[in-house]
Structure formats: structure tokens, C-alpha cells
């Protein structure tokens, strides 16, 4: 699944149609849980039975809320990523 597909999937299953500060708070919460998983060194690709509390699970949760927020604010993450890469090439002389 690419970013376009991810945003479309989240748009289809998560139908909130106006900006909601709760989404940002959930993102912050998930970043905190990611921090805990990293501190616990739950490294590597887990199986289904190992997924709960893993770095992998928390990264997906963070990604979900980033994409949901992008949808709410009508931001195409793929286009924005490409634009940001252009800025970074100049900034970091890549």
C-alpha cells in the first residue's frame, strides 16, 4: 500500500469530515507509546501474536493518525513529501 492508497483507505473507514483536535492528541499519545516500545527495544518485524506494544505496531498507529490528519486538512502526503524533498535537496545540498 502506498501513501495515496493509505490516505484513501483511512478516508473510507474514518469518516470524520472536519478538523478535530482529538486526532492530534491521539497522534501525540501514539508517539508516546512508540517511545515506550523503543525504550523496551521491541525491535524487528513481529508476528501477529507479538504485534501488541511493538515498535512496528506503534509506528503504524502514528502513521494512521498522520494520514488521518492530512485527510482532515486536505493535504496530499505524496505531493507534499515530493515538495519537501525538493526543499531538502536545496537545504542539505543533496
C-alpha positions, 0 to 999 in steps of 0.5 A: 500500500502506498501513501495515496492508497493509505490516505484513501483507505483511512478516508473510507473507514474514518469518516470524520469530515472536519478538523478535530483536535482529538486526532492530534492528541491521539497522534501525540499519545501514539508517539508516546507509546512508540517511545515506550516500545523503543525504550523496551527495544521491541525491535524487528518485524513481529508476528501477529501474536507479538504485534501488541506494544511493538515498535512496528505496531506503534509506528503504524498507529502514528502513521494512521493518525498522520494520514488521518490528519492530512485527510482532515486538512486536505493535504496530499502526503505524496505531493507534499513529501515530493515538495519537501524533498525538493526543499531538502535537496536545496537545504542539505545540498543533496 
